[in-house]
Amino acid sequence: MVARIYRPSRTAMQSGKAKTRRWVLEYEPEAPKQVEPLMGYTSSRDMHSQVRLTFDTQEQAIDYAERNDIPYRVEEAHSPKRARVAYADNFKYDRRQPWTH
C-alpha cells in the first residue's frame, strides 16, 4: 500500500491553472478492477483507491505520510516551458516561413 504524492497537471480541457497548485496524496491500486458480470459495472475491493487527500505544500503531504506510517513515493512537479511570443513576431522581416499575403 504505497501512497503517491504529486502535483496534478492541468487537464487538456482547461486553459488555466486551476487545481494545479495543491499537492495530492493518493494510494496506488493494490488489486485490478473487475467487471461485474450481470450489470457490467466496474468494481474493486481496494478501499484505499477512494482516498484522495490534498495539501498546500509537498512538505505537508510528506509529513502526513510519515506521521501515519504510510510508505510514499514523491513525483516531482513538472513546470511547462513556454516560449514568450509577441504578436509583432508575425510580421518580422526575417521569419522562418515567408508571410504570403
N, C-alpha and C positions, 0 to 999 in steps of 0.2 A: 504494500500500500504506500507507494511513493507519491508525494504531492509535487505538483509543478507550479512554480512561481514565475509569472511572466507579466509583461505589459502588453495588452492586446493592441494589434494594429487596427487601423480603420478598415471598415468593410469597403467593398467595391461600390456599394450603393450610396456612400456618403462622401461629400467633398470636404467636410470639416474635420475637426479633430475631437469630436465628442466621444466620450467613453474611452479615450486612449491615454489619459494621464494617470489613471489609477492602476495599481498592481493587483493581480488576481492570483489566488491560491486555489487550485483545482487538483483533485486526485486523478491519478492515472487509472484507466479502467483495469479491473482485475480479471474480469471474465468477458467474453464476447457477448454481444447482444443476440437474442434468439427471436425467431419469428414464431408467434403463437399460431398453431395450425388451423384453428377454427375460424378466427376472425382476421388473422393476418397482422395483428398488432406486433410491434417490436417491443420486446421487454428485456429486462436484465435483472439479475439477482443482486447486482452490485449497488448497494445503497449509497456508497460514497460518491458515485458518479453524479448525484444530485446536489452535492455540496459545492458551492462556489462562493468564496469569501473575497471581498475587495478591501484593499488597504491604500492609504495615501502614499506611502513610500515603500521601497523594497526592503528597507531595514525593519519596518513594522511587520511585514509579512514573514521575514526570516525569524524575527523574534517570537512571533506567534507559533511558528512551527517548532522552534526549539523549546519553548515553554511547554508545549503539549506533546513532546517526544514524537513528532511527525517527521519521518525521513523526507527530505525535499531535494528538488533539483531546480536551480535557478537558470532561466533562459534570459540572456541579456537582451535589452530592448534595442531594436534596430531603428535608427532615425533615417528618414528618407533624405536622399541627396537631391536637392532641387537646384537647378541652374537658374540664375537670375536672367530673365529675358525682358527686354524692353520692347514696346510697340514700335519704336523707331528702328529697331533691327530689321523689320520687314522691308524697309526702304533703303538699306545700306547699299553703297556702291559696290562693295566687294563681297556680295553674298555668294554662298556656295552654289546655289541654283539661281539662274537668272530670273528676274521678275518679268513675266511675259506680257503684261499689258500695262 
